[in-house]
């Protein structure tokens, strides 16, 4: 296959690895790729002989010129005559239907249009805005649209969804040459979803599963990590400390006699004290007696003085057991 050499006047097209020729067009200051042909379709000339690289360049350049004229003609054809927001929305919806978007997408497009025209009214797409004034979209209309939806009692997430549709419609107008630029429409801040708090039944199921893993595992090294999982689970459950705080917990900060834990390294940077319930005290005491001399509450079994927090998250075997996922539940911290 002959390779195409780019013309001296500039790079107007490229050849992909799969043998397709894409034209390169600068549309509204952006590089846009449009398919021109396949290399296999132009390699052979009308006389049945293979084309030379120069002939291939000439053929592709001719296709590029034809495509450029077609793009310009299509842009002139699709330009809205009224240049009003109502007309823009209609053309935008028709474009979605022509692209065979889902019925639900088209329905929301129409609902967004109805809301906008109800709350803002029809108006010219471009207006003189700014200082000095220049043609553009007045963002105060987007603010009025947002406030109108909020007065209707529409939630923040849906308001942001409709604002996103408005941006999409304005981008459609920009691609049709009806706007000089696409304005940046600010969205409402949506509160994060509250954490899911497990029920007492779910907590019991996790505890039972951890007990079964410890009892049924014959490999001592694997059983050690499962024991750390179980201890971490009960530590988070009994004290309410964060997972990272537990990983950085030293043995010297645990006072079993007074049933207190002194958290030195916390998320907020302020030290605090956690009370140890009786069921947790017995488990910590048994863990300390089984592993005397360790510096950390969760210490690596093969490297004394090293934290085992990475090992707690991922046991060396059986990574799909689900224990790591259960012990990292934020609802327990």
N, C-alpha and C positions, 0 to 999 in steps of 0.2 A: 504494500500500500504506500503510495506516495505521500509524503508529508507536506502540509500546507505551510508556506512561508508567508508571514504577515507582510502586508504591503508597506512600502516605505513611508507612506503618508500617515500611518498610524495603525494601531491594533484594533480592527473592527470585528474580528471573530476569533474563535478558538475551537480546537478539536479535542473532544473528550476521549478518555481511554476506551470507551465503547464504540468509537467511530462516528459519533454525532458531531455536527458542526453547529455551534451556537453563535448567533450574532450578538455583539456587544453594543448596547445603545445607552447613551447618556440621556435619561429621562428625568427631568426636574432635578438635575444635578446628581442623580444616582445611576450607578452602573446596573443595567438590567440585561439579563440574558434571554434571548428569544431563539428558539430552534429554527434553523435554516434548512438543513438537509442531512442526509447520511453520506458519508464518504463513499460508500459502496455504490450510491446512485449517481455520482458524478465522476467517478474514476475513468469511465470509458466515454469517449466522445461520440458524436453522431456517425463518424466514419468507422466506428468499431475499434479504434486504436486507443491505447491508454493515453490520458492527458498528461502533459508535462506539468511540473510544479507551477510554472508561470500560468499555464492555461487553467489549472485548478484555482489559483488565486483569482484569476479574472472571473471565473464562473461564480465563485463564492462572493466576490465583491459585487457582482451584478445582483445576486440574490439578496445581499445585504441592502443594496440601494432600493430594491423593490419592497423589501420588508419595512424599511424606514418610511417609504411613501405610504404603505398600507397602515402603519401605526399612526401616522399623522392624519390620514383620512378617517380612521376609526375614531380618533380623539375628537375631530371636528364633528363627526356624526353623532357621538354620544354626548356632546355638550348640551347642557340643559338650557332651554330657551328662556325660561322665566327667571332662573338663577335665584329662586326663593327656597327657603328651608323646606317648605311643603313639597316642592318639586324634587328637591334633593332626596328627601326621605322616600318618595315614590320610586325614583330611579334606583335608589339603594336597595329597596325591597325587591323590585323587579330583577335586579342583578343577582340577589340571593336566590330567587326562584329559578333564574336561568342557570345558575351554577348548581342547581338541585340540592340546595341546603335542606336540612330536615324540616318537616312541617312545624316542629316546635320552635326551631330557630326563627323561621319566618313569622310565626305567631308573636314571639317576643319582640321582633323587629317592629311589627305593626303596633303592638301595645306601647312600646317605647315612643313611637311616632305620635300616637294619640295623646299620651301623657305630655309630651313636649309641647304640642300645639295647644293643648288645653291650658297649660301652666305658663307658657311663654308667648304663645301666639306665633303666627307666621311672620317672617321678616326676611330681609335680604340676607343672603349667605355672607357676603362681605360688607363690612361697615368700616367707617373711619374710626379707628381706635388708637389710643396711645398719645404721647406727646413727644415729638410732633406727630400729628395724626397720620396714619397710613392704613391702607386696606387690610382687613383681617377679621377674625371672628371675635366678637365681644364676649369675653369670659364672664361678664356679669349676667349674661343670659343663662349660662350653664349653672351659675350660682342660684339664679331664680328657679331653674328647673329642679335643682337638688332640694331647695327649701320647699318647693311645692310638693315633692314626693314625701318629704318628711312630715309635712302637715297632713298628708293622707294617711299617715301611720305606717308607711312602708319602712321595713327594717333597713339597717345600714348596709347589710350585705347585698340586698336587692337594689338599693340605691346605687351602690358602686357598680353593680351589674348593668344598670340602665345608663349610667354615666360612661361605662365602657362602650356600650352600643352607640352612644352619641359620638364618642371619639372615632368609632369605626365609620359612622356615616360621614363625619367631617373628613376622614382620611380618604373615603371614596370620592368626595368632592375635590380634594386636593389632587388625586390621581386624574381627575377630569379637567384639571386646570381652573377650577372655580375658586380655589384658595391658594394663596401664595405659600402658605406653610400650615402644618397641622398644629393647632394649639395644644398645649399640655394642660389637661383638665385634672385638677386635684380631686382625689377621692376622699371619702370619709374614713377615718380610722376605725377599724372593726376590732372590738375587744376579742382577745383570744378565748377560745373555748375553755371553760373550767375543767380541771382535771377530773378524770373518772375515778370516783372513790369506790373501791371494791366492797362488796357486802361481807358480812361475817361468814356466810356460807362459802364465798369465793376464797376468803383468807384461809378458812379451814381446809379447803381443797388443795391450795398451794402447800400448806404445811404438811398435809398427808403425803402429797407427791414427793416433797423433799425427804420426808422420813423414809419413804419406800426406796428412793434412790440410794440413800445412805445404807440402808439395811441390805439391799439386794446386790450392791456392787461389791465384787470380790477383789478387784484390783485396789490395793491400798493407796496408791498415788491418786487414783481417780476418786476414791472415797474421801480422801483428804480435801479435795476441792469441793465435793458435794457438802462436806461438813461446813466449809467456809460459806457456801451458799446459804445453808440453813441458818448458820449463826448470823449472817448478814440480814437475812429475812427477819429473824426475831429481834435483832438490834434495831432495825428501822421501825418495826412494828411497836416495840416497847418504848422507844425514846422519841420517835418522830424526827430524828436528825436526818440531814440530807445524806445522800449516798456518798458524795465526795468527802463529806466530813467523816463518815465511817471509814473510808479507805485510808485517810490520813490519821487515824486514831492510834496513839501510842499506848503501850501497856501502862506506863507510868501515870497516864491521865485517867485511868479507871480505878476508882476507889470502891472496892467491893464492900469494905467494912462499913462505910457511910452510905453505900448505895448511890454513888454519884459519878458522873462522867464530866470532866472538864474539857470542853471543846475549845482548843486554842486557835486552830485554823478553820475559820468559817467563811461562808459566802459573803457575809456583810463586813467581815474584818473585825467584828466585835466578839470577844470571848464570852461564852455562856456555859451554864451548868445544866446537865440533864439528869433527871432522877432515874434510877434503875429499878424497875419492878421486880418482884420476887422471882417470877418465872424466868426472867432474863438473868438475874444474879446467879442462879444455879447453873445455867448454861455457860455463862462466862467463866465461872469458877471451874467447871469441868474442863473447859477448853484450855484455861491457863495451866491446870494441873497436867493435862495430857501433853502440853507443849511448853515446858518450862524454859525460861531464859530468852524467849523471843522479845524483840524490841517493839514490834508492831502487833496490834490485835490481829490483823490480817497480814501474815508474813509468808513470804515465799518459802516453800519447804526445802528447796535445794540451795538457796542462797541466803544465809543468815544476814539479817539487817536490811533486807530489801523488801519493799512493800509487795504484796501479792495482789494488788487491785486489778492488774491486767489479767492475771490468772483467774481471779474471781469472775470476771466478765466472760472469759472464754476458757472452759476446761480443755485440757489437752486432747481429750477424746469426746466422742458423742456430743459434738457441738450443736446438733439439731435436737437435743433433748428438751429444749424449751426452758431449762432452768435459768439461763442467763436472762431471758426475756422476763421471767417472773420476778427475779430479784432486782431488776432495774425499773420496776413499775414506780412511776413518780407518785402514784396515789398512796404509796406506803411511806413516802419520805416527808 
